[in-house]
Amino acid sequence: TDEGSDMVIAEDDDYNYDDDDEFDDDDGDDDYDDEGEDGNEGENNEDFTTVPATGDDSEAGDDEDAIDSNTNVDEEIKPDDKSDGRSEADDDFKAFILTEEEEEAKKESLIEQWGKWHFWDGAESTRPTEDYMAEFPNRDCPFDGFPYTAWQADAVYVNHMIDSAGELVERAKEAIYTEYGFGPREAITDEQYSTRMYMFKPDFVDLESDDVTESTNSARGGWTTKKSFKGVARRLLHAMMTNDDFTIVLAGDSSAAGLGNHFLQSYMMQFHNIMEPIMERLGVKLITRNLANGAVGTLPDGLGSGSIHGDKVDMIVWDSEFADDYDNKAAADLFFRQALLSGDRPPALVAPPALLDVLKDLHNNADAEVFALGSGMEDIPLTFSDEQAKTLPLAARYLKCAESAEHICEKKKF
């Protein structure tokens, strides 16, 4: 289902950003509730549609990043005695491949635990099917350019869809917290609930202040600015209203590329695995590109930015600590400047908190939207031993070891 999750979201529970630059608790809103109505069965239609998907759920949050291989990367993998030459690692991986019946059972179990998408379009047959926004630059269709039967002009549709979308996001966040041992809400203590409120929450900093220093929130959600947060919110709303793409690109070193693991286990691909079905429900096509590579460095990526990363990028992530280290801020500065200049959409810039000076300069002098991504490791449960690890949620096992057990995490890191 679209609620299955193992991805960190750097946002607190139940907070929305309003026009008064304040964060308000939004629990008081009346939600449109049509539970019990299963909606229309989704069909695999590759034709362009200007109506967000409203069918039954079919996407499951996979646990690919939690695959636990006991293979030591320093040892050569030798075939076992099987006549087909498969290694034991092949068999370990195959154990995670589910049959069609097992997939269906898993899906039903997730629906029972987390609920399902229940919004449906009562006037779906009347919606226009032509791409009426294609004629406008950047798909910026004026209000009077929408056909009167378009969903964007239907206030009832929009209100109900927003309600269902908000519920979907909250279910996904609850599932994410649960995978790290802090949910569901009714099963945790008040202390655990208080802890999880700050696990992945970003700080909001004033980069125009001369007194701003490196954020101490790097082990949680990192930091951003209110202007940057609102800017990305506008990007998402624009993509929703115009049924457009939303593209995120990762550039970095071998660690970011996920070398040592399967490509789909890299954190950017896991992000896509979780967020793509959610974005689809909102009428947005999420495009995620992991273009990180080892031993190349930031300079080539920067010089070839538009040709390598694309010309319509909404967010670009720099993660090249091992290839360039954080002292080479000039290379990171070039990388981000080229990203802003090279495409049709100046992207929001995402980097580790250590690049404060680079992000601050581009935010204040180039009006860039900037985000410093924290590790989210502050409140992850500790692993003390193999036996104790079995008591932890799968996503948290061997992720953060006590000092006396660091060798265990090292062994399990691939």
C-alpha positions in Angstrom: 0.0 0.0 0.0 1.0 3.6 -0.3 1.3 3.7 3.5 4.2 1.3 3.8 7.3 3.3 4.6 11.0 3.1 5.6 12.0 6.6 4.6 12.9 9.5 6.9 10.7 12.6 6.5 12.2 15.7 8.0 9.0 17.1 9.3 7.1 17.1 12.6 3.7 15.6 13.2 0.6 17.7 12.6 2.2 21.0 11.5 1.4 23.0 8.5 3.0 26.3 7.4 0.6 29.2 7.0 0.8 32.6 5.4 1.6 34.3 8.7 4.9 32.5 8.9 3.8 30.5 11.9 3.4 26.8 12.5 -0.1 25.8 13.6 -1.5 22.6 14.9 -4.0 21.4 12.3 -5.8 18.7 14.2 -9.0 20.7 14.3 -9.8 20.5 10.6 -12.9 18.6 9.6 -11.9 15.7 7.4 -14.0 14.4 4.5 -14.7 10.8 5.4 -16.1 8.4 2.8 -14.7 5.3 4.5 -16.2 2.1 3.2 -16.2 3.4 -0.4 -13.5 1.5 -2.1 -13.4 3.9 -5.1 -12.6 3.0 -8.7 -10.3 0.2 -9.6 -7.1 1.7 -11.0 -6.2 0.6 -14.5 -2.7 0.7 -16.0 -3.3 3.4 -18.6 -0.1 4.9 -20.0 -2.0 7.8 -21.8 -1.6 11.2 -20.2 -4.3 12.1 -17.7 -5.0 15.3 -16.0 -6.8 13.7 -13.1 -4.8 12.3 -10.1 -5.1 8.5 -9.6 -8.1 7.5 -7.6 -8.1 3.7 -7.9 -7.4 1.0 -5.4 -3.9 0.7 -3.9 -1.4 -1.7 -5.4 1.9 -0.3 -4.3 3.6 -1.8 -1.3 6.4 -0.3 0.7 9.2 -2.7 0.2 11.9 -3.6 2.8 14.7 -3.8 0.3 17.0 -1.5 2.3 16.6 -3.8 5.3 17.9 -6.9 3.5 20.4 -8.5 5.9 23.3 -10.2 4.2 25.8 -12.1 6.3 28.5 -12.0 3.6 31.7 -10.4 4.6 32.7 -8.0 1.8 36.4 -8.7 2.5 35.9 -12.3 1.6 35.4 -13.7 -1.9 31.9 -15.0 -2.5 32.3 -18.6 -3.6 29.6 -20.8 -5.2 28.2 -23.4 -3.0 27.7 -27.0 -3.9 24.5 -26.3 -6.0 24.8 -27.4 -9.6 23.6 -24.1 -10.9 26.5 -22.2 -9.4 24.5 -19.9 -7.2 26.1 -18.5 -4.1 24.7 -18.6 -0.6 24.2 -14.8 -1.0 22.0 -15.4 -4.0 19.8 -17.7 -1.9 19.7 -15.2 1.0 18.4 -12.5 -1.4 15.9 -14.9 -3.0 14.4 -15.5 0.4 13.1 -11.9 0.3 11.3 -12.4 -3.0 7.6 -13.0 -2.3 5.2 -15.1 -4.3 2.1 -13.5 -5.8 0.0 -15.0 -2.9 2.5 -13.7 -0.3 2.5 -10.2 -1.9 -1.3 -10.1 -1.8 -1.3 -11.3 1.8 1.2 -8.6 2.7 -0.8 -6.0 1.0 -4.0 -7.0 2.8 -2.1 -7.0 6.1 -0.8 -3.4 5.5 -4.3 -2.2 4.6 -5.7 -3.7 7.8 -2.9 -2.0 9.8 -2.8 1.4 8.1 -5.9 1.9 6.1 -6.1 2.7 2.4 -6.7 5.5 0.0 -10.4 6.1 -0.1 -10.9 9.2 -2.3 -12.8 8.7 -5.5 -13.9 11.0 -8.3 -17.6 11.0 -8.7 -17.4 12.7 -12.1 -14.4 10.9 -13.6 -16.2 10.2 -16.9 -16.7 13.9 -17.5 -13.1 15.0 -17.0 -11.1 16.2 -20.1 -8.5 13.8 -21.3 -6.5 16.2 -23.5 -3.4 17.9 -22.1 -4.9 21.4 -22.0 -2.0 22.8 -20.0 0.7 21.9 -22.6 0.3 25.2 -24.5 1.3 27.3 -21.4 5.0 27.8 -20.5 5.8 25.8 -17.4 2.2 24.5 -17.5 1.2 27.8 -15.8 -2.4 27.6 -16.9 -4.5 30.7 -15.9 -7.7 30.0 -14.0 -9.9 30.8 -17.0 -7.8 28.4 -19.1 -9.1 25.3 -17.2 -12.1 23.6 -18.9 -15.1 23.9 -16.7 -15.2 20.1 -16.3 -11.5 20.0 -15.1 -10.9 18.8 -11.6 -9.0 22.0 -10.9 -12.2 24.0 -11.3 -14.3 21.6 -9.1 -14.2 22.9 -5.6 -15.8 19.8 -4.1 -13.2 17.5 -5.8 -10.3 19.7 -4.6 -11.5 19.9 -1.0 -12.1 16.2 -0.7 -8.9 15.3 -2.4 -6.9 17.6 -0.1 -8.5 16.0 2.9 -7.7 12.5 1.7 -4.1 13.6 0.7 -3.5 14.9 4.2 -4.7 11.7 5.8 -2.5 9.7 3.4 0.6 11.7 4.4 -0.2 11.3 8.1 -0.6 7.5 7.7 2.8 7.4 5.8 4.5 9.4 8.6 3.0 7.1 11.3 4.3 4.1 9.4 7.8 5.6 9.2 7.9 6.3 12.9 6.7 2.7 13.5 9.5 1.2 11.4 12.1 2.9 13.7 10.3 1.8 16.9 8.3 4.9 17.7 4.8 3.9 16.7 2.0 3.4 16.2 0.8 6.2 18.5 -1.5 4.1 20.6 1.3 1.6 21.3 4.0 4.0 22.6 4.5 6.0 25.7 4.1 9.7 26.1 7.9 9.9 26.4 8.4 8.1 23.1 5.8 10.3 21.4 7.7 13.4 22.7 11.0 12.0 21.3 9.6 11.2 17.9 8.3 14.7 17.5 11.9 15.9 17.2 13.5 12.9 15.6 13.4 14.2 12.0 12.2 17.7 12.6 14.4 20.4 10.9 15.4 23.7 12.6 14.4 26.9 10.9 17.3 29.3 10.9 17.7 33.0 9.9 20.6 32.9 7.3 20.4 36.7 7.0 21.6 37.1 10.6 25.3 37.7 11.1 25.1 35.6 14.2 24.0 32.4 12.5 26.4 29.5 13.2 26.4 25.8 12.2 23.2 24.2 13.4 23.4 21.7 16.2 20.6 19.7 14.6 22.7 17.7 12.2 21.9 14.5 14.0 18.2 15.0 13.6 16.4 16.7 10.7 19.0 19.3 9.8 17.9 22.8 9.0 16.3 25.1 6.4 14.8 28.6 6.3 11.1 29.6 6.3 11.4 31.1 2.8 13.0 27.8 1.5 10.3 25.7 3.1 7.5 27.8 1.6 9.3 27.7 -1.8 9.3 24.0 -2.0 5.7 23.9 -0.8 4.8 26.1 -3.8 6.7 23.8 -6.1 4.7 20.8 -4.9 1.4 22.7 -5.1 2.3 23.8 -8.7 3.1 20.2 -9.6 -0.2 19.0 -8.1 -2.3 21.6 -9.8 -0.7 21.1 -13.2 -0.2 17.3 -13.0 3.5 17.9 -13.6 6.7 16.1 -12.8 8.7 16.7 -9.6 12.4 15.8 -10.1 15.0 15.1 -7.5 18.6 14.4 -8.4 21.4 13.0 -6.2 25.0 13.7 -7.1 27.8 12.5 -4.9 30.4 9.8 -4.2 30.4 6.0 -4.0 28.7 6.1 -0.6 25.8 8.1 -2.0 25.7 5.8 -5.0 25.3 2.8 -2.6 28.3 0.8 -3.8 28.5 -2.4 -1.8 24.7 -2.7 -1.9 22.2 -3.2 -4.7 21.4 0.0 -6.5 17.8 -0.1 -5.4 19.0 -0.2 -1.8 20.6 3.2 -2.1 18.9 5.8 0.0 17.7 7.9 -2.9 16.0 4.9 -4.5 14.5 3.9 -1.2 13.2 7.5 -1.0 11.6 7.0 -4.4 10.2 3.6 -3.4 8.3 5.2 -0.6 7.3 8.6 -2.0 6.4 7.7 -5.6 3.0 6.1 -4.9 2.2 8.9 -2.5 3.0 11.5 -5.2 1.0 9.6 -7.7 -2.1 9.9 -5.6 -1.6 13.6 -5.7 -1.4 13.7 -9.5 2.4 14.2 -9.5 5.0 12.1 -11.4 8.0 11.8 -9.1 11.3 11.4 -11.0 14.3 10.4 -8.9 17.8 10.1 -10.3 20.7 8.7 -8.3 23.6 10.0 -10.5 26.2 9.6 -7.8 29.5 7.8 -8.8 32.7 6.9 -7.1 36.2 8.5 -7.4 35.0 11.3 -9.8 34.4 14.2 -7.6 32.2 17.3 -7.7 34.0 19.3 -10.3 32.9 17.2 -13.4 29.4 17.1 -12.1 29.3 20.8 -11.7 30.8 21.6 -15.1 28.4 19.3 -16.9 25.4 20.0 -14.6 22.6 20.5 -17.2 23.8 17.7 -19.5 24.3 15.3 -16.6 21.4 16.1 -14.3 18.8 17.4 -16.6 17.2 20.8 -17.3 14.1 20.4 -15.2 15.2 19.6 -11.7 13.2 20.7 -8.6 15.7 19.6 -5.9 19.4 18.6 -6.2 21.3 16.9 -3.5 25.1 17.1 -3.0 26.5 14.2 -1.0 30.2 13.9 -1.8 31.9 13.8 1.6 34.4 11.1 0.7 35.4 12.3 -2.7 35.7 16.0 -1.9 35.3 16.3 1.9 33.7 19.3 3.5 36.8 21.4 3.3 36.5 21.7 -0.5 33.7 24.2 -0.4 34.7 25.9 -3.6 33.8 22.7 -5.6 30.4 22.5 -3.8 29.8 26.2 -4.5 30.6 25.7 -8.2 28.3 22.6 -8.3 25.3 24.5 -6.9 25.9 27.7 -9.0 25.9 25.6 -12.1 22.8 23.8 -11.0 21.0 27.1 -10.6 22.2 28.4 -14.0 21.9 25.2 -16.2 18.3 24.4 -16.3 14.8 25.7 -16.8 14.0 25.3 -13.1 16.5 26.7 -10.5 16.4 23.8 -8.1 16.2 23.8 -4.3 19.7 23.0 -3.0 20.3 20.2 -0.5 23.6 19.5 1.2 25.1 18.3 4.6 24.9 20.9 7.4 28.7 21.4 7.2 28.2 23.4 4.0 26.5 26.2 5.9 28.7 29.0 4.4 27.9 27.9 0.8 24.2 27.5 1.4 24.0 30.8 3.3 25.7 32.7 0.4 23.5 31.3 -2.3 20.3 31.8 -0.2 21.1 35.4 0.6 22.6 36.5 -2.7 21.0 34.2 -5.3 17.6 33.8 -3.7 18.1 30.0 -3.6 16.0 27.6 -1.6 18.4 25.7 0.7 18.1 22.6 2.9 20.8 21.0 5.1 19.9 17.4 5.5 20.5 15.9 9.0 21.3 12.3 9.6 18.3 11.5 11.7 20.4 9.2 13.8 20.0 11.0 17.2 17.2 8.9 18.6 17.6 5.7 16.6 17.6 2.7 19.1 21.0 1.3 19.9 22.2 -2.2 18.9 24.2 -3.9 21.7 24.4 -7.5 20.3 23.0 -9.8 17.6 20.5 -11.2 20.1 19.3 -7.9 21.3 19.1 -6.6 17.7 16.3 -9.2 17.0 14.1 -7.2 19.5 14.5 -4.0 17.4 12.3 -3.0 14.4 13.9 -4.3 11.3 14.8 -0.9 9.9 16.7 0.1 13.1 18.7 -3.1 13.5 22.5 -2.5 13.2 21.9 1.0 12.2 23.4 2.6 15.3 25.6 0.4 17.6 26.8 1.0 21.1 30.5 1.7 21.4 31.1 -1.8 22.7 29.3 -3.3 19.6 30.6 -1.1 16.8 32.2 -4.2 15.2 28.7 -5.7 14.7 27.4 -2.7 12.8 30.6 -2.7 10.7 30.0 -6.3 9.8 26.4 -5.7 8.9 26.8 -2.3 7.0 26.4 -3.8 3.5 
